Amino acid sequence: MDAKPNALVLQLLEWIAQRPRTYAETMDAWRTSCPRLPIWEEAFDNRLITIESKPAATQSTPMVTITDRGQTLLERNGKSVASK
């Protein structure tokens, strides 16, 4: 991602960086049916976020987390980053 990132992508990254988010919570808040606003897809395709699944014994709900690449993008754009 060399070009200036979409402001909504940065907003999504900040939202995810605030605290752990479940996949269901993320989809509910950020899914779109508009092909002109593929915020989730852009962030995922650019490896700015990831979906982590833990073994069923410890956690059965997939979690969406910001990647190191996503944190770096936030920092470069003057946005706050929560610690992992």
PyMOL Python script that loads the backbone (N, CA, C, O; Angstrom):
from pymol import cmd

cmd.read_pdbstr("""\
ATOM      1  N   MET A   1       0.832  -1.181   0.000  1.00  0.00           N
ATOM      2  CA  MET A   1       0.000   0.000   0.000  1.00  0.00           C
ATOM      3  C   MET A   1       0.873   1.240   0.000  1.00  0.00           C
ATOM      4  O   MET A   1       1.133   1.815   1.057  1.00  0.00           O
ATOM      5  N   ASP A   2       1.322   1.653  -1.153  1.00  0.00           N
ATOM      6  CA  ASP A   2       2.160   2.824  -1.255  1.00  0.00           C
ATOM      7  C   ASP A   2       1.342   4.107  -1.326  1.00  0.00           C
ATOM      8  O   ASP A   2       1.803   5.155  -0.874  1.00  0.00           O
ATOM      9  N   ALA A   3       0.142   4.043  -1.881  1.00  0.00           N
ATOM     10  CA  ALA A   3      -0.705   5.215  -2.015  1.00  0.00           C
ATOM     11  C   ALA A   3      -1.318   5.574  -0.664  1.00  0.00           C
ATOM     12  O   ALA A   3      -1.335   4.763   0.262  1.00  0.00           O
ATOM     13  N   LYS A   4      -1.817   6.790  -0.571  1.00  0.00           N
ATOM     14  CA  LYS A   4      -2.505   7.242   0.648  1.00  0.00           C
ATOM     15  C   LYS A   4      -3.683   6.312   0.910  1.00  0.00           C
ATOM     16  O   LYS A   4      -4.523   6.109   0.034  1.00  0.00           O
ATOM     17  N   PRO A   5      -3.748   5.747   2.112  1.00  0.00           N
ATOM     18  CA  PRO A   5      -4.829   4.799   2.391  1.00  0.00           C
ATOM     19  C   PRO A   5      -6.186   5.489   2.502  1.00  0.00           C
ATOM     20  O   PRO A   5      -6.274   6.667   2.848  1.00  0.00           O
ATOM     21  N   ASN A   6      -7.216   4.747   2.210  1.00  0.00           N
ATOM     22  CA  ASN A   6      -8.585   5.205   2.342  1.00  0.00           C
ATOM     23  C   ASN A   6      -8.834   5.569   3.807  1.00  0.00           C
ATOM     24  O   ASN A   6      -8.441   4.826   4.706  1.00  0.00           O
ATOM     25  N   ALA A   7      -9.481   6.702   4.046  1.00  0.00           N
ATOM     26  CA  ALA A   7      -9.762   7.143   5.417  1.00  0.00           C
ATOM     27  C   ALA A   7     -10.605   6.117   6.175  1.00  0.00           C
ATOM     28  O   ALA A   7     -10.431   5.947   7.381  1.00  0.00           O
ATOM     29  N   LEU A   8     -11.509   5.436   5.484  1.00  0.00           N
ATOM     30  CA  LEU A   8     -12.325   4.427   6.157  1.00  0.00           C
ATOM     31  C   LEU A   8     -11.512   3.200   6.533  1.00  0.00           C
ATOM     32  O   LEU A   8     -11.815   2.544   7.529  1.00  0.00           O
ATOM     33  N   VAL A   9     -10.490   2.879   5.760  1.00  0.00           N
ATOM     34  CA  VAL A   9      -9.596   1.775   6.133  1.00  0.00           C
ATOM     35  C   VAL A   9      -8.874   2.139   7.423  1.00  0.00           C
ATOM     36  O   VAL A   9      -8.762   1.310   8.326  1.00  0.00           O
ATOM     37  N   LEU A  10      -8.390   3.361   7.516  1.00  0.00           N
ATOM     38  CA  LEU A  10      -7.726   3.805   8.739  1.00  0.00           C
ATOM     39  C   LEU A  10      -8.696   3.772   9.924  1.00  0.00           C
ATOM     40  O   LEU A  10      -8.315   3.408  11.037  1.00  0.00           O
ATOM     41  N   GLN A  11      -9.935   4.150   9.675  1.00  0.00           N
ATOM     42  CA  GLN A  11     -10.948   4.114  10.740  1.00  0.00           C
ATOM     43  C   GLN A  11     -11.187   2.673  11.195  1.00  0.00           C
ATOM     44  O   GLN A  11     -11.288   2.412  12.394  1.00  0.00           O
ATOM     45  N   LEU A  12     -11.277   1.750  10.259  1.00  0.00           N
ATOM     46  CA  LEU A  12     -11.445   0.334  10.594  1.00  0.00           C
ATOM     47  C   LEU A  12     -10.258  -0.151  11.422  1.00  0.00           C
ATOM     48  O   LEU A  12     -10.450  -0.830  12.431  1.00  0.00           O
ATOM     49  N   LEU A  13      -9.051   0.182  11.017  1.00  0.00           N
ATOM     50  CA  LEU A  13      -7.867  -0.251  11.744  1.00  0.00           C
ATOM     51  C   LEU A  13      -7.854   0.313  13.163  1.00  0.00           C
ATOM     52  O   LEU A  13      -7.526  -0.404  14.108  1.00  0.00           O
ATOM     53  N   GLU A  14      -8.203   1.572  13.319  1.00  0.00           N
ATOM     54  CA  GLU A  14      -8.262   2.170  14.660  1.00  0.00           C
ATOM     55  C   GLU A  14      -9.304   1.455  15.518  1.00  0.00           C
ATOM     56  O   GLU A  14      -9.069   1.191  16.697  1.00  0.00           O
ATOM     57  N   TRP A  15     -10.437   1.149  14.933  1.00  0.00           N
ATOM     58  CA  TRP A  15     -11.519   0.474  15.652  1.00  0.00           C
ATOM     59  C   TRP A  15     -11.071  -0.901  16.126  1.00  0.00           C
ATOM     60  O   TRP A  15     -11.327  -1.277  17.269  1.00  0.00           O
ATOM     61  N   ILE A  16     -10.407  -1.650  15.260  1.00  0.00           N
ATOM     62  CA  ILE A  16      -9.924  -2.982  15.633  1.00  0.00           C
ATOM     63  C   ILE A  16      -8.807  -2.877  16.667  1.00  0.00           C
ATOM     64  O   ILE A  16      -8.728  -3.712  17.568  1.00  0.00           O
ATOM     65  N   ALA A  17      -7.942  -1.867  16.554  1.00  0.00           N
ATOM     66  CA  ALA A  17      -6.815  -1.711  17.470  1.00  0.00           C
ATOM     67  C   ALA A  17      -7.260  -1.352  18.894  1.00  0.00           C
ATOM     68  O   ALA A  17      -6.503  -1.555  19.844  1.00  0.00           O
ATOM     69  N   GLN A  18      -8.478  -0.823  19.050  1.00  0.00           N
ATOM     70  CA  GLN A  18      -8.962  -0.412  20.366  1.00  0.00           C
ATOM     71  C   GLN A  18      -9.086  -1.580  21.346  1.00  0.00           C
ATOM     72  O   GLN A  18      -8.755  -1.443  22.524  1.00  0.00           O
ATOM     73  N   ARG A  19      -9.561  -2.724  20.859  1.00  0.00           N
ATOM     74  CA  ARG A  19      -9.753  -3.896  21.705  1.00  0.00           C
ATOM     75  C   ARG A  19     -10.019  -5.097  20.816  1.00  0.00           C
ATOM     76  O   ARG A  19     -10.345  -4.937  19.640  1.00  0.00           O
ATOM     77  N   PRO A  20      -9.883  -6.295  21.361  1.00  0.00           N
ATOM     78  CA  PRO A  20     -10.177  -7.480  20.543  1.00  0.00           C
ATOM     79  C   PRO A  20     -11.621  -7.435  20.016  1.00  0.00           C
ATOM     80  O   PRO A  20     -12.546  -7.065  20.738  1.00  0.00           O
ATOM     81  N   ARG A  21     -11.789  -7.816  18.758  1.00  0.00           N
ATOM     82  CA  ARG A  21     -13.117  -7.825  18.122  1.00  0.00           C
ATOM     83  C   ARG A  21     -13.381  -9.216  17.562  1.00  0.00           C
ATOM     84  O   ARG A  21     -12.499  -9.832  16.965  1.00  0.00           O
ATOM     85  N   THR A  22     -14.583  -9.697  17.756  1.00  0.00           N
ATOM     86  CA  THR A  22     -14.926 -10.981  17.150  1.00  0.00           C
ATOM     87  C   THR A  22     -15.181 -10.767  15.665  1.00  0.00           C
ATOM     88  O   THR A  22     -15.467  -9.657  15.215  1.00  0.00           O
ATOM     89  N   TYR A  23     -15.071 -11.848  14.928  1.00  0.00           N
ATOM     90  CA  TYR A  23     -15.355 -11.780  13.494  1.00  0.00           C
ATOM     91  C   TYR A  23     -16.801 -11.336  13.279  1.00  0.00           C
ATOM     92  O   TYR A  23     -17.073 -10.497  12.420  1.00  0.00           O
ATOM     93  N   ALA A  24     -17.728 -11.895  14.056  1.00  0.00           N
ATOM     94  CA  ALA A  24     -19.146 -11.551  13.909  1.00  0.00           C
ATOM     95  C   ALA A  24     -19.381 -10.062  14.193  1.00  0.00           C
ATOM     96  O   ALA A  24     -20.114  -9.397  13.461  1.00  0.00           O
ATOM     97  N   GLU A  25     -18.763  -9.548  15.245  1.00  0.00           N
ATOM     98  CA  GLU A  25     -18.894  -8.132  15.586  1.00  0.00           C
ATOM     99  C   GLU A  25     -18.339  -7.257  14.461  1.00  0.00           C
ATOM    100  O   GLU A  25     -18.939  -6.244  14.102  1.00  0.00           O
ATOM    101  N   THR A  26     -17.212  -7.648  13.918  1.00  0.00           N
ATOM    102  CA  THR A  26     -16.589  -6.882  12.841  1.00  0.00           C
ATOM    103  C   THR A  26     -17.452  -6.886  11.591  1.00  0.00           C
ATOM    104  O   THR A  26     -17.651  -5.847  10.962  1.00  0.00           O
ATOM    105  N   MET A  27     -17.965  -8.059  11.231  1.00  0.00           N
ATOM    106  CA  MET A  27     -18.816  -8.137  10.044  1.00  0.00           C
ATOM    107  C   MET A  27     -20.098  -7.331  10.220  1.00  0.00           C
ATOM    108  O   MET A  27     -20.575  -6.692   9.282  1.00  0.00           O
ATOM    109  N   ASP A  28     -20.645  -7.368  11.420  1.00  0.00           N
ATOM    110  CA  ASP A  28     -21.871  -6.622  11.686  1.00  0.00           C
ATOM    111  C   ASP A  28     -21.638  -5.114  11.544  1.00  0.00           C
ATOM    112  O   ASP A  28     -22.485  -4.392  11.018  1.00  0.00           O
ATOM    113  N   ALA A  29     -20.492  -4.658  12.015  1.00  0.00           N
ATOM    114  CA  ALA A  29     -20.190  -3.226  11.995  1.00  0.00           C
ATOM    115  C   ALA A  29     -19.651  -2.735  10.656  1.00  0.00           C
ATOM    116  O   ALA A  29     -19.874  -1.581  10.290  1.00  0.00           O
ATOM    117  N   TRP A  30     -18.937  -3.600   9.914  1.00  0.00           N
ATOM    118  CA  TRP A  30     -18.198  -3.127   8.746  1.00  0.00           C
ATOM    119  C   TRP A  30     -18.573  -3.756   7.420  1.00  0.00           C
ATOM    120  O   TRP A  30     -18.008  -3.372   6.396  1.00  0.00           O
ATOM    121  N   ARG A  31     -19.481  -4.685   7.387  1.00  0.00           N
ATOM    122  CA  ARG A  31     -19.823  -5.277   6.087  1.00  0.00           C
ATOM    123  C   ARG A  31     -20.587  -4.250   5.261  1.00  0.00           C
ATOM    124  O   ARG A  31     -21.247  -3.360   5.797  1.00  0.00           O
ATOM    125  N   THR A  32     -20.483  -4.392   3.972  1.00  0.00           N
ATOM    126  CA  THR A  32     -21.181  -3.487   3.068  1.00  0.00           C
ATOM    127  C   THR A  32     -21.624  -4.254   1.836  1.00  0.00           C
ATOM    128  O   THR A  32     -20.977  -5.212   1.414  1.00  0.00           O
ATOM    129  N   SER A  33     -22.719  -3.824   1.278  1.00  0.00           N
ATOM    130  CA  SER A  33     -23.174  -4.425   0.027  1.00  0.00           C
ATOM    131  C   SER A  33     -22.815  -3.520  -1.148  1.00  0.00           C
ATOM    132  O   SER A  33     -23.128  -3.825  -2.299  1.00  0.00           O
ATOM    133  N   CYS A  34     -22.158  -2.408  -0.843  1.00  0.00           N
ATOM    134  CA  CYS A  34     -21.779  -1.460  -1.883  1.00  0.00           C
ATOM    135  C   CYS A  34     -20.400  -1.802  -2.434  1.00  0.00           C
ATOM    136  O   CYS A  34     -19.419  -1.748  -1.691  1.00  0.00           O
ATOM    137  N   PRO A  35     -20.298  -2.148  -3.702  1.00  0.00           N
ATOM    138  CA  PRO A  35     -18.993  -2.509  -4.262  1.00  0.00           C
ATOM    139  C   PRO A  35     -18.015  -1.337  -4.313  1.00  0.00           C
ATOM    140  O   PRO A  35     -16.823  -1.552  -4.532  1.00  0.00           O
ATOM    141  N   ARG A  36     -18.476  -0.127  -4.119  1.00  0.00           N
ATOM    142  CA  ARG A  36     -17.590   1.033  -4.129  1.00  0.00           C
ATOM    143  C   ARG A  36     -16.932   1.270  -2.764  1.00  0.00           C
ATOM    144  O   ARG A  36     -16.027   2.097  -2.655  1.00  0.00           O
ATOM    145  N   LEU A  37     -17.374   0.560  -1.731  1.00  0.00           N
ATOM    146  CA  LEU A  37     -16.827   0.727  -0.390  1.00  0.00           C
ATOM    147  C   LEU A  37     -16.349  -0.603   0.180  1.00  0.00           C
ATOM    148  O   LEU A  37     -16.868  -1.053   1.202  1.00  0.00           O
ATOM    149  N   PRO A  38     -15.395  -1.223  -0.443  1.00  0.00           N
ATOM    150  CA  PRO A  38     -14.929  -2.538   0.037  1.00  0.00           C
ATOM    151  C   PRO A  38     -13.880  -2.401   1.151  1.00  0.00           C
ATOM    152  O   PRO A  38     -12.767  -2.908   1.021  1.00  0.00           O
ATOM    153  N   ILE A  39     -14.233  -1.727   2.221  1.00  0.00           N
ATOM    154  CA  ILE A  39     -13.274  -1.408   3.281  1.00  0.00           C
ATOM    155  C   ILE A  39     -12.680  -2.674   3.896  1.00  0.00           C
ATOM    156  O   ILE A  39     -11.460  -2.805   4.001  1.00  0.00           O
ATOM    157  N   TRP A  40     -13.534  -3.590   4.295  1.00  0.00           N
ATOM    158  CA  TRP A  40     -13.065  -4.844   4.894  1.00  0.00           C
ATOM    159  C   TRP A  40     -12.134  -5.580   3.939  1.00  0.00           C
ATOM    160  O   TRP A  40     -11.047  -6.012   4.324  1.00  0.00           O
ATOM    161  N   GLU A  41     -12.571  -5.718   2.690  1.00  0.00           N
ATOM    162  CA  GLU A  41     -11.796  -6.454   1.705  1.00  0.00           C
ATOM    163  C   GLU A  41     -10.441  -5.789   1.453  1.00  0.00           C
ATOM    164  O   GLU A  41      -9.424  -6.473   1.334  1.00  0.00           O
ATOM    165  N   GLU A  42     -10.429  -4.479   1.373  1.00  0.00           N
ATOM    166  CA  GLU A  42      -9.174  -3.755   1.143  1.00  0.00           C
ATOM    167  C   GLU A  42      -8.202  -3.981   2.298  1.00  0.00           C
ATOM    168  O   GLU A  42      -7.021  -4.248   2.074  1.00  0.00           O
ATOM    169  N   ALA A  43      -8.687  -3.877   3.513  1.00  0.00           N
ATOM    170  CA  ALA A  43      -7.822  -4.069   4.684  1.00  0.00           C
ATOM    171  C   ALA A  43      -7.319  -5.512   4.760  1.00  0.00           C
ATOM    172  O   ALA A  43      -6.150  -5.746   5.066  1.00  0.00           O
ATOM    173  N   PHE A  44      -8.191  -6.470   4.486  1.00  0.00           N
ATOM    174  CA  PHE A  44      -7.802  -7.881   4.553  1.00  0.00           C
ATOM    175  C   PHE A  44      -6.837  -8.231   3.417  1.00  0.00           C
ATOM    176  O   PHE A  44      -5.819  -8.882   3.650  1.00  0.00           O
ATOM    177  N   ASP A  45      -7.148  -7.808   2.208  1.00  0.00           N
ATOM    178  CA  ASP A  45      -6.294  -8.103   1.051  1.00  0.00           C
ATOM    179  C   ASP A  45      -4.898  -7.502   1.190  1.00  0.00           C
ATOM    180  O   ASP A  45      -3.924  -8.071   0.697  1.00  0.00           O
ATOM    181  N   ASN A  46      -4.800  -6.363   1.856  1.00  0.00           N
ATOM    182  CA  ASN A  46      -3.507  -5.706   2.060  1.00  0.00           C
ATOM    183  C   ASN A  46      -2.812  -6.166   3.341  1.00  0.00           C
ATOM    184  O   ASN A  46      -1.826  -5.567   3.770  1.00  0.00           O
ATOM    185  N   ARG A  47      -3.328  -7.224   3.943  1.00  0.00           N
ATOM    186  CA  ARG A  47      -2.755  -7.831   5.162  1.00  0.00           C
ATOM    187  C   ARG A  47      -2.614  -6.824   6.294  1.00  0.00           C
ATOM    188  O   ARG A  47      -1.628  -6.836   7.031  1.00  0.00           O
ATOM    189  N   LEU A  48      -3.614  -5.948   6.426  1.00  0.00           N
ATOM    190  CA  LEU A  48      -3.626  -4.979   7.518  1.00  0.00           C
ATOM    191  C   LEU A  48      -4.355  -5.549   8.727  1.00  0.00           C
ATOM    192  O   LEU A  48      -4.143  -5.109   9.857  1.00  0.00           O
ATOM    193  N   ILE A  49      -5.209  -6.525   8.480  1.00  0.00           N
ATOM    194  CA  ILE A  49      -5.940  -7.226   9.530  1.00  0.00           C
ATOM    195  C   ILE A  49      -5.864  -8.719   9.251  1.00  0.00           C
ATOM    196  O   ILE A  49      -5.565  -9.145   8.135  1.00  0.00           O
ATOM    197  N   THR A  50      -6.138  -9.500  10.280  1.00  0.00           N
ATOM    198  CA  THR A  50      -6.128 -10.948  10.126  1.00  0.00           C
ATOM    199  C   THR A  50      -7.229 -11.550  10.980  1.00  0.00           C
ATOM    200  O   THR A  50      -7.707 -10.923  11.926  1.00  0.00           O
ATOM    201  N   ILE A  51      -7.625 -12.757  10.646  1.00  0.00           N
ATOM    202  CA  ILE A  51      -8.608 -13.496  11.436  1.00  0.00           C
ATOM    203  C   ILE A  51      -7.874 -14.615  12.135  1.00  0.00           C
ATOM    204  O   ILE A  51      -7.249 -15.456  11.488  1.00  0.00           O
ATOM    205  N   GLU A  52      -7.945 -14.632  13.454  1.00  0.00           N
ATOM    206  CA  GLU A  52      -7.250 -15.637  14.241  1.00  0.00           C
ATOM    207  C   GLU A  52      -8.262 -16.567  14.888  1.00  0.00           C
ATOM    208  O   GLU A  52      -9.234 -16.118  15.494  1.00  0.00           O
ATOM    209  N   SER A  53      -8.028 -17.850  14.756  1.00  0.00           N
ATOM    210  CA  SER A  53      -8.868 -18.847  15.409  1.00  0.00           C
ATOM    211  C   SER A  53      -8.011 -19.621  16.394  1.00  0.00           C
ATOM    212  O   SER A  53      -6.945 -20.127  16.041  1.00  0.00           O
ATOM    213  N   LYS A  54      -8.476 -19.710  17.614  1.00  0.00           N
ATOM    214  CA  LYS A  54      -7.773 -20.453  18.657  1.00  0.00           C
ATOM    215  C   LYS A  54      -8.385 -21.847  18.755  1.00  0.00           C
ATOM    216  O   LYS A  54      -9.500 -22.067  18.283  1.00  0.00           O
ATOM    217  N   PRO A  55      -7.673 -22.780  19.356  1.00  0.00           N
ATOM    218  CA  PRO A  55      -8.262 -24.108  19.573  1.00  0.00           C
ATOM    219  C   PRO A  55      -9.576 -23.998  20.331  1.00  0.00           C
ATOM    220  O   PRO A  55      -9.727 -23.131  21.192  1.00  0.00           O
ATOM    221  N   ALA A  56     -10.508 -24.854  20.020  1.00  0.00           N
ATOM    222  CA  ALA A  56     -11.852 -24.806  20.606  1.00  0.00           C
ATOM    223  C   ALA A  56     -11.830 -24.829  22.129  1.00  0.00           C
ATOM    224  O   ALA A  56     -12.718 -24.259  22.762  1.00  0.00           O
ATOM    225  N   ALA A  57     -10.846 -25.469  22.721  1.00  0.00           N
ATOM    226  CA  ALA A  57     -10.789 -25.555  24.182  1.00  0.00           C
ATOM    227  C   ALA A  57     -10.557 -24.193  24.825  1.00  0.00           C
ATOM    228  O   ALA A  57     -10.992 -23.968  25.955  1.00  0.00           O
ATOM    229  N   THR A  58      -9.881 -23.283  24.131  1.00  0.00           N
ATOM    230  CA  THR A  58      -9.590 -21.985  24.723  1.00  0.00           C
ATOM    231  C   THR A  58     -10.479 -20.873  24.182  1.00  0.00           C
ATOM    232  O   THR A  58     -10.812 -19.940  24.912  1.00  0.00           O
ATOM    233  N   GLN A  59     -10.857 -20.959  22.945  1.00  0.00           N
ATOM    234  CA  GLN A  59     -11.678 -19.912  22.336  1.00  0.00           C
ATOM    235  C   GLN A  59     -12.243 -20.434  21.029  1.00  0.00           C
ATOM    236  O   GLN A  59     -11.491 -20.827  20.137  1.00  0.00           O
ATOM    237  N   SER A  60     -13.544 -20.440  20.912  1.00  0.00           N
ATOM    238  CA  SER A  60     -14.140 -20.964  19.691  1.00  0.00           C
ATOM    239  C   SER A  60     -14.538 -19.861  18.707  1.00  0.00           C
ATOM    240  O   SER A  60     -14.898 -20.156  17.568  1.00  0.00           O
ATOM    241  N   THR A  61     -14.478 -18.615  19.125  1.00  0.00           N
ATOM    242  CA  THR A  61     -14.893 -17.506  18.278  1.00  0.00           C
ATOM    243  C   THR A  61     -13.695 -16.918  17.547  1.00  0.00           C
ATOM    244  O   THR A  61     -12.735 -16.498  18.193  1.00  0.00           O
ATOM    245  N   PRO A  62     -13.725 -16.877  16.229  1.00  0.00           N
ATOM    246  CA  PRO A  62     -12.629 -16.228  15.487  1.00  0.00           C
ATOM    247  C   PRO A  62     -12.547 -14.750  15.855  1.00  0.00           C
ATOM    248  O   PRO A  62     -13.564 -14.074  16.011  1.00  0.00           O
ATOM    249  N   MET A  63     -11.315 -14.265  15.990  1.00  0.00           N
ATOM    250  CA  MET A  63     -11.088 -12.872  16.356  1.00  0.00           C
ATOM    251  C   MET A  63     -10.385 -12.145  15.215  1.00  0.00           C
ATOM    252  O   MET A  63      -9.522 -12.706  14.540  1.00  0.00           O
ATOM    253  N   VAL A  64     -10.764 -10.897  15.015  1.00  0.00           N
ATOM    254  CA  VAL A  64     -10.125 -10.053  14.011  1.00  0.00           C
ATOM    255  C   VAL A  64      -9.114  -9.182  14.744  1.00  0.00           C
ATOM    256  O   VAL A  64      -9.448  -8.517  15.725  1.00  0.00           O
ATOM    257  N   THR A  65      -7.875  -9.192  14.262  1.00  0.00           N
ATOM    258  CA  THR A  65      -6.831  -8.398  14.892  1.00  0.00           C
ATOM    259  C   THR A  65      -6.092  -7.590  13.831  1.00  0.00           C
ATOM    260  O   THR A  65      -6.084  -7.930  12.648  1.00  0.00           O
ATOM    261  N   ILE A  66      -5.484  -6.526  14.289  1.00  0.00           N
ATOM    262  CA  ILE A  66      -4.671  -5.700  13.403  1.00  0.00           C
ATOM    263  C   ILE A  66      -3.281  -6.334  13.317  1.00  0.00           C
ATOM    264  O   ILE A  66      -2.757  -6.825  14.317  1.00  0.00           O
ATOM    265  N   THR A  67      -2.702  -6.323  12.154  1.00  0.00           N
ATOM    266  CA  THR A  67      -1.372  -6.891  11.959  1.00  0.00           C
ATOM    267  C   THR A  67      -0.310  -5.829  12.238  1.00  0.00           C
ATOM    268  O   THR A  67      -0.626  -4.651  12.398  1.00  0.00           O
ATOM    269  N   ASP A  68       0.940  -6.253  12.294  1.00  0.00           N
ATOM    270  CA  ASP A  68       2.036  -5.291  12.448  1.00  0.00           C
ATOM    271  C   ASP A  68       2.028  -4.292  11.283  1.00  0.00           C
ATOM    272  O   ASP A  68       2.301  -3.105  11.462  1.00  0.00           O
ATOM    273  N   ARG A  69       1.714  -4.796  10.105  1.00  0.00           N
ATOM    274  CA  ARG A  69       1.637  -3.931   8.923  1.00  0.00           C
ATOM    275  C   ARG A  69       0.537  -2.879   9.094  1.00  0.00           C
ATOM    276  O   ARG A  69       0.720  -1.717   8.732  1.00  0.00           O
ATOM    277  N   GLY A  70      -0.605  -3.295   9.649  1.00  0.00           N
ATOM    278  CA  GLY A  70      -1.701  -2.359   9.916  1.00  0.00           C
ATOM    279  C   GLY A  70      -1.331  -1.335  10.963  1.00  0.00           C
ATOM    280  O   GLY A  70      -1.663  -0.157  10.826  1.00  0.00           O
ATOM    281  N   GLN A  71      -0.637  -1.774  12.025  1.00  0.00           N
ATOM    282  CA  GLN A  71      -0.189  -0.833  13.056  1.00  0.00           C
ATOM    283  C   GLN A  71       0.780   0.192  12.477  1.00  0.00           C
ATOM    284  O   GLN A  71       0.701   1.379  12.795  1.00  0.00           O
ATOM    285  N   THR A  72       1.680  -0.265  11.638  1.00  0.00           N
ATOM    286  CA  THR A  72       2.637   0.645  11.007  1.00  0.00           C
ATOM    287  C   THR A  72       1.912   1.676  10.155  1.00  0.00           C
ATOM    288  O   THR A  72       2.262   2.857  10.170  1.00  0.00           O
ATOM    289  N   LEU A  73       0.903   1.233   9.413  1.00  0.00           N
ATOM    290  CA  LEU A  73       0.132   2.156   8.583  1.00  0.00           C
ATOM    291  C   LEU A  73      -0.562   3.210   9.442  1.00  0.00           C
ATOM    292  O   LEU A  73      -0.565   4.390   9.093  1.00  0.00           O
ATOM    293  N   LEU A  74      -1.145   2.793  10.555  1.00  0.00           N
ATOM    294  CA  LEU A  74      -1.775   3.758  11.457  1.00  0.00           C
ATOM    295  C   LEU A  74      -0.757   4.775  11.956  1.00  0.00           C
ATOM    296  O   LEU A  74      -1.008   5.980  11.928  1.00  0.00           O
ATOM    297  N   GLU A  75       0.390   4.288  12.411  1.00  0.00           N
ATOM    298  CA  GLU A  75       1.420   5.180  12.937  1.00  0.00           C
ATOM    299  C   GLU A  75       1.894   6.176  11.880  1.00  0.00           C
ATOM    300  O   GLU A  75       2.081   7.356  12.175  1.00  0.00           O
ATOM    301  N   ARG A  76       2.087   5.704  10.661  1.00  0.00           N
ATOM    302  CA  ARG A  76       2.545   6.589   9.572  1.00  0.00           C
ATOM    303  C   ARG A  76       1.522   7.664   9.228  1.00  0.00           C
ATOM    304  O   ARG A  76       1.864   8.701   8.660  1.00  0.00           O
ATOM    305  N   ASN A  77       0.266   7.405   9.578  1.00  0.00           N
ATOM    306  CA  ASN A  77      -0.792   8.353   9.276  1.00  0.00           C
ATOM    307  C   ASN A  77      -1.258   9.089  10.520  1.00  0.00           C
ATOM    308  O   ASN A  77      -2.338   9.680  10.531  1.00  0.00           O
ATOM    309  N   GLY A  78      -0.445   9.054  11.567  1.00  0.00           N
ATOM    310  CA  GLY A  78      -0.717   9.830  12.783  1.00  0.00           C
ATOM    311  C   GLY A  78      -1.912   9.356  13.585  1.00  0.00           C
ATOM    312  O   GLY A  78      -2.530  10.142  14.303  1.00  0.00           O
ATOM    313  N   LYS A  79      -2.241   8.088  13.472  1.00  0.00           N
ATOM    314  CA  LYS A  79      -3.382   7.538  14.197  1.00  0.00           C
ATOM    315  C   LYS A  79      -2.891   6.793  15.421  1.00  0.00           C
ATOM    316  O   LYS A  79      -1.753   6.324  15.471  1.00  0.00           O
ATOM    317  N   SER A  80      -3.779   6.691  16.419  1.00  0.00           N
ATOM    318  CA  SER A  80      -3.401   5.994  17.646  1.00  0.00           C
ATOM    319  C   SER A  80      -3.402   4.488  17.439  1.00  0.00           C
ATOM    320  O   SER A  80      -4.185   3.951  16.656  1.00  0.00           O
ATOM    321  N   VAL A  81      -2.516   3.823  18.151  1.00  0.00           N
ATOM    322  CA  VAL A  81      -2.372   2.378  18.046  1.00  0.00           C
ATOM    323  C   VAL A  81      -2.405   1.811  19.455  1.00  0.00           C
ATOM    324  O   VAL A  81      -1.624   2.217  20.315  1.00  0.00           O
ATOM    325  N   ALA A  82      -3.311   0.875  19.685  1.00  0.00           N
ATOM    326  CA  ALA A  82      -3.340   0.183  20.973  1.00  0.00           C
ATOM    327  C   ALA A  82      -2.286  -0.892  20.969  1.00  0.00           C
ATOM    328  O   ALA A  82      -1.939  -1.421  19.913  1.00  0.00           O
ATOM    329  N   SER A  83      -1.776  -1.219  22.129  1.00  0.00           N
ATOM    330  CA  SER A  83      -0.787  -2.285  22.191  1.00  0.00           C
ATOM    331  C   SER A  83      -1.465  -3.623  22.042  1.00  0.00           C
ATOM    332  O   SER A  83      -2.613  -3.796  22.451  1.00  0.00           O
ATOM    333  N   LYS A  84      -0.750  -4.581  21.452  1.00  0.00           N
ATOM    334  CA  LYS A  84      -1.286  -5.923  21.219  1.00  0.00           C
ATOM    335  C   LYS A  84      -1.409  -6.674  22.519  1.00  0.00           C
ATOM    336  O   LYS A  84      -1.843  -7.826  22.527  1.00  0.00           O
TER     337      LYS A  84
END
""", "prot")
cmd.dss("prot")
cmd.show_as("cartoon", "prot")
cmd.util.cbc("prot")
cmd.orient("prot")
